[in-house]
Amino acid sequence: DNATLPAIGAAAIGTFHPNYWSPDLDNAANQKFVKDFTAKYGKTPSHFAAQSYDMPRLIAAALKKMGGFDEKKLADLAKALRTTSYDSIRGSYSYNVNGFPIQNFYKREVVKGADGKPTIKLAGTVFKDHKDAYYTACKK
C-alpha cells in the first residue's frame, strides 16, 4: 500500500495486490479526498487513510437520516448505517445480511511512476459486488 511502498521501493514494481479502494478510482468523492490528502500531507493516501475518511462520512449521513443521535436508538443507528446512501470514496456499495460490505475489489499494480518512483495504479476489477463467503450462514 502507499504507506509501505516508499520503504519497499523498486522491488515492488511489477507486483499486484487486491483492495476495495484505489486512489485512482474515478468518482468525485474519491478525487476530492485524494487531492485534499495529497495537498495536506504531501503523499498519496493509503487504504487505511481511505477507511478513516470514509467511515465518519457514513456515520454522519446515517445520523442525518435518523434526525440526530439518541443512545436509546443504537439499534436504529446500526440499521441506518447499513441502509444509508452517501458518496463513498470507494464508489457505491451496500451491506449484506451479516453487515459485511458487498463491494468491488480491484487489482492494483505497482508501476514505475513518471518521477521514477514506484506508484500504485488501478489495473482492473477482480470481483464486482463481492459477497463474503459466510453470509449464507447468518440469520437475516
Secondary structure, DSSP 8 states (H G I E B T S, - for coil): -TTTHHHHGGGGTT-EEEES--TT--SHHHHHHHHHHHHHHSS---HHHHHHHHHHHHHHHHHHHHTS--GGGHHHHHHHHHH-----TT-S-EE-TTS-EEEEEEEEEEEE-TTSSEEEEEEEEEEEEE--TTGGGS--
